[in-house]
Amino acid sequence: MRSLLIHNPTAGGAHPNAQDLMGKLNAAGLSPCYQSIKDEDYKEALGKAWDLVLIAGGDGSVAKVARALADRETPLAILPIGTANNVARALGIEGDAEAVIGRLSTAKTKRLDIGLARGPWGKRRFVEAVGFGTIAKAIAHGGPKPPVALRIDMGREQLQLFLEEAEAERFEIEVEGEKFIGDFLLIEVLNLSRTGPALPISPAAAPDDKLFDIVFVFENDRKKMLSWLERPEDKFPPVTVRRGRKVRLHWERGHARIDDRVYLPPKQTSPVDIAHDKESLKVLVPELGNPA
């Protein structure tokens, strides 16, 4: 089997090194070629023919592979060593990298939809979300990364601070032909149930149904949202959700983000069109239980 390991050597807390990962994969009967995602030639590597591509990293690494992978029928295996691991969680991939490797031989395939956002930036594919407003601004002003053990909690705290001070921004957005016009603290077009610092902001969202969950937070939901951010795992988020396959909005003010890349406001009102790529990704998802 021709396999490739794409590794982010700075992801997560312990930063599993290449030697450790390759040793575990060899012990599991795999002998992949190694490629650091920090080297620009990872895109060239992903353009070759492989029977399996393994991704040892977090959500950013998964998104980079999704954008660069030449053949969408090539199965992927996510070894979650990031901080939030929103993609792995959405697919039901649990455990550390070693546990996942031990179960790969009995893994089942799930599909992962890929979004495509067209706007003043051109075309850009995404895995997690396209967002406008508070979350995008919080990402833009994130500053130096805190210690890994504190990143999720501190990310949520920072989001609270921005939400407290945020001014609602006016948007015109169209979902499947239905128009919404109003002043929103944030809009998130979600491909997954979680976003940002592992926030379960739309628990019913599925990664393989070719539908986006469009999440709105209005001005009058500010206090409820701030309260929810204290313990987001404990109750349903106070948001308004619509579902659809195609989204169009007119972007004029405030920050925008596509996954973890942030864009400043355009010089003039710009249309943004969001849909899914025709081809989704194939991801191996190990069953829970003892390693095989």
Stockholm file with secondary structure:
# STOCKHOLM 1.0

chainA/1-292         MRSLLIHNPTAGGAHPNAQDLMGKLNAAGLSPCYQSIKDEDYKEALGKAWDLVLIAGGDGSVAKVARALADRETPLAILPIGTANNVARALGIEGDAEAVIGRLSTAKTKRLDIGLARGPWGKRRFVEAVGFGTIAKAIAHGGPKPPVALRIDMGREQLQLFLEEAEAERFEIEVEGEKFIGDFLLIEVLNLSRTGPALPISPAAAPDDKLFDIVFVFENDRKKMLSWLERPEDKFPPVTVRRGRKVRLHWERGHARIDDRVYLPPKQTSPVDIAHDKESLKVLVPELGNPA
#=GR chainA/1-292 SS CCEEEEECTTCTTTCCCHHHHHHHHHHTTCCCEEEETTSTTHHHHHTSCCSEEEEEECHHHHHHHHHHCSCTTSCEEEEECSSSCHHHHHHTCCSCHHHHHHHGGGCEEEEECCEEEEETTEEEEESSEEEEEHHHHHHHTCCSCCCGGGHHHHHHHHHHHHHHHCCCEEEEEEETTEEEEEEEEEEEEESSSCBTTTBCSCTTCCTTSSCEEEEEEEGGGHHHHHHHHHSTTSSCCCCEEEEESCEEEEECSSCEEETTEEECCCSSCEEEEEEECSSCEEEEECCSSSCC
#=GC SS_cons         CCEEEEECTTCTTTCCCHHHHHHHHHHTTCCCEEEETTSTTHHHHHTSCCSEEEEEECHHHHHHHHHHCSCTTSCEEEEECSSSCHHHHHHTCCSCHHHHHHHGGGCEEEEECCEEEEETTEEEEESSEEEEEHHHHHHHTCCSCCCGGGHHHHHHHHHHHHHHHCCCEEEEEEETTEEEEEEEEEEEEESSSCBTTTBCSCTTCCTTSSCEEEEEEEGGGHHHHHHHHHSTTSSCCCCEEEEESCEEEEECSSCEEETTEEECCCSSCEEEEEEECSSCEEEEECCSSSCC
//
